Amino acid sequence: PNTFILDTRGRSYQVYTASYFSGHIPGAVPILHEQYSHPKYFDRIVSPLQLESVLGKLGAGNGKKIVLYGNDGLQARVYWAFKMYGYDNVRILDGGLDKWKAAGFDITAAVSARPADTFEFDLNKLNTESFLATLNEVENALDNPGCIIVDARSRDEYLYKHIPGSVNLYCGELLNGDQTFKPASDLKALAESKKVAGDKKIIVYSDSGIRSSMVWFALTELLGYPDVKNYDGSFNEWLKQGRRVQSGEGR
């Protein structure tokens, strides 16, 4: 009763209906990407007050352990938002639903609904400056040797166009074949092979801040790198604002 499970696979309503009703962890409540996307800037996260309202309506009460699962990075994005807004009692189910099923646990197609509850972030713990990178901050990092900009997209996307000077660490490289995260030793070796060092300020981006959340999670929560930010507007905003790009190999 003190655990609240969120199914984050609903990138769109169509994806939600196809995935959730094909089977989910018993008791898991679905949350759609649109529910925590900024009403004006869809690729960005909502304010803490807006997210509080969404979570309360879904039945997530204060003090409960929040467990997130998904399959495309949205679980890490929601986790990042929880942590940024000061709620620490949150976990990601490693390997998601596929790992759950492979372990022999039950799934259900029945709708799981919880009565509405009160959910409030402790705004005294609000820490957007340590979690969220802005467009101007990324621009200032371009020529700063103390900063590393990391592109979490695929190799092909990176080679086509990327933020100048960024290095490519594809989020898919973080995972084993069963979609669990690789051991910390392997993750550290991978990061170091890309020259992503823990003593630098690191800004991670993707196309819309979702896949970059996976890299942020690995670097921050699994490796303990102290200064990692997720560029929420990411490459979509960078292009929309007409900022310069680079093709081919980067730094």
N, C-alpha and C positions, 0 to 999 in steps of 0.2 A: 504493500500500500504506500510505501514511502519512495517508490521508484516510478518515474514517469517516462515512458518510452515514446520517442518521436520518430516516425518514419519520414525521412527527408527526400524520398525519391521523386516527389512531385515537382519536377522541373516545369511542367505545364499541366493543365487540367487533363489533357489527353494522356500524358505519361502517368499521372496519378491514377486515373481510372484503370489503365492497362496494368499497372504494377500492383497497386494496393489490393485490388479485388481479385488478383491472381494469387494472392497469398501474402500474409505479413505475420510478424510475431504477435501472438495473442496479447491483446491489451494495448498494442501500439496505436498511437493516434497520428494521422497524417498531417503534415504541414506542407503547404504548397509554397513554391518559390515566390509567387506573387504576393503572398501574405506578409513576407518580410522584406520585400523590395520597396524602395523609396517610390512614393506615388508620382513624383516628378522626374526623377532620374532612376529608371528601372534597374540599371546595373548596380545601383548602390544600396547599401543596407538602410533599413528604416531607423528612425530615432529610437532611443531606449523606451520612451513612453509609448510609442506605437507598438513596439515589440511586446511590451508588457501587456497591452490590451489583447493582442493576438494570443499570447500564451495563456492568459487568464481565461479567455473564451474557450480555449481548447481543453482547459482543466488542469493546467500545470500550476500547482500551488507553491508558495515559498517554502524553502526547506527541503524540498524533495530532490532526490538524485535524478538528474535528467540524463537519459541514455539516448544517444543519437545513432541511427544507422542509415546508410544509403549506399549508392554505388557509383556516383559520378563526381564526388567532391562537395556536394551540397551539405553533407554531414559535417565537413570541416568548416565550411562557411558559417553554418549556424553555431558551431562550437566557438569559432573565433568571435562571433557577435556576443555570445554569452560571456566569454572571458573579458572582452573589451568593456562590456557594461557592468562588470564587477560581480558576476555570478560564477563561483568556482566549482560548485557541486554538479559538474557536468562531465560526461564521458562519451567516447566514441566506441561503438562495438566493432572491434577489429575484425575485418573480413566481411562485415555486413550480413545480409540475409543468407547469402550463399554459404557462408561459413556456418551459420546457425543451422541450416538444413543439413549440411554435410555432417554435422555433429549429431544428427538424429533427433533434433528438437522439433516440436510441432509447429505448424503454421496454420493460419485460418484465413478464410475469405470474409468472415463476419465483420461488420463494421464495429469498431471499438470507439465508444464515446464516453467521455468523462463529464460529470457536471462541471459547470463553470466554477472557477476558483479565483482567488486573488493572487496575482503574481506581481511582485515589485522588485526592481533592481535597487541595490543600495547605491544611490547616486554619489555618495561620498567615495565610492570605489571606482567611479567612472574614470576610464583611462584611455581615451581615444588617442591621445598624443603618442602613447607607447605602442599602439596596435595599428593605427590607421595612417597610411601615407597619402599625401595630397599631390595634385599635379605639380604645384610649385616646388614641393619637397623633392619630387623625382627630378625635376629640371635642375635643381641646385646640386643634386647628387651626380649629375652627368660627368662633371670634371673634378669630382672630389675623390682623391685616392683613398680616403677613409671609408668610402661607401661602395657597396657592390649591389648592382641591380640584377635581379634574377628573373628570367623569363621561364615560366612554368609550362608553356605550351609545347606542342610536339616539335620535333626537329624540322619538319617541313615548313611549319608555320613560322618558326624562328628564322629560317634561312630566307624565306620570302620577304618578311619585313619584321623588324624589331626595334625597340628603343635603343639608340646608339650606345655602344659600350656594354650592353647587357650580356650576361652569360646564360646559356641554356641548360636548365635542369628540369627536364620533363617530369611532371608529377607521376607519370606511369612508371618511371624508374625507381620510385620509392617502394613499390609493392612487389610482393611475391606472386607466384602464379595463382594462389588462392585469394588474392586481393587483400591479404594481411600486410601490415607494414614490415619491411625488412628489419632485422636486428639493428640496434643502434650502431654497432661496430661497422656494419655494411653501409648504413646511411652516412656515417661520418666519412668513410672512405670515398663514397660517391660524391659527397659535398666537396671534399678536399680535392678530388680529381677535377672538379669544375672551378677550383680556386675560390670556393665559397668558404671563407674563414670565419670562425666564431668570434674573432677579435675585431671584426669590422661591423659597421652599420649596414644592415641588409634590407633591401626593399624588394619584395616579390610581386610580380604581376602576371596576369594571363590575359585573356580577352575580356573577361567581365568579373574578375575577382573571385571566381569559384575554384578553378584548378590551382590558382596561387594560394588559396587557403590550405590546400593539401600540403604544399611545400612549407608554408608558414608553420603548420602543425608539426611537421617532421622536424624542422630546424629548432623550433621553440620548445615544444613539449616533449619530444623524444630525444633531442640532442642537447637541449638546455642552452642554446645560443641566446645571449642576453638582449640583443638589440635587433629584432626582426619585425618589420612592418609589412602589412598587406596593402598594396595600392588598390583600393576599392574600385575606383573608376577604370583602372587598368587600360589595356591597349585600345579599347573602344573609345574611351574618353580622350586618350592621347591623340588618336587619329582625328576625332571630331574637332578637337581644338587646334588642328593643323600643325602639330609639333613635328619636328624632323624625325625621320626614320632611317634605318640602315638595313642593307640586305647582305646576304652571304654570312661568312664567319664574322663573329663579333670580336670582343677583346681577346 
